[in-house]
């Protein structure tokens, strides 16, 4: 949110200040790893950190750590040990991995919508032209 580089002392203060306590802090190592792997401009790390910092809706004392692609649910370690998600091992992702995949999905959908918008605009222009042409013919016939 601020995109500030903070030492440990100032990051703790940042988390306690009323105007900045809701900001998501991303460790420099995580951000740098994101940069090295070419996975984005650091936004995936920020988004993943925001989700991973939240408490599990079912187990309030546990932090969210995992995403199950099979069930499309975010999970904590307690969820993993007490539910059927353990059987979905090949479908379990870290929050960072899931964030990257979901971001690409959304970007693809957005691109498709932009493409559809051009097609719809062209079709609307053709329909409008056809209506005008029919209207003009109707006027010439009635004259």
Secondary structure, DSSP 8 states (H G I E B T S, - for coil): -------HHHHHHHHHSTTTTT-----HHHHHHHHHTT--SSHHHHHHHHHHTSB-SSSTTSBEEEEETTTTEEEEHHHHHHSGGGGGGGGEEEHHHHHHHHHHHHHHHHHHHHHHHHHHHHHHHHHHHHHHHHHHHHHHHH-
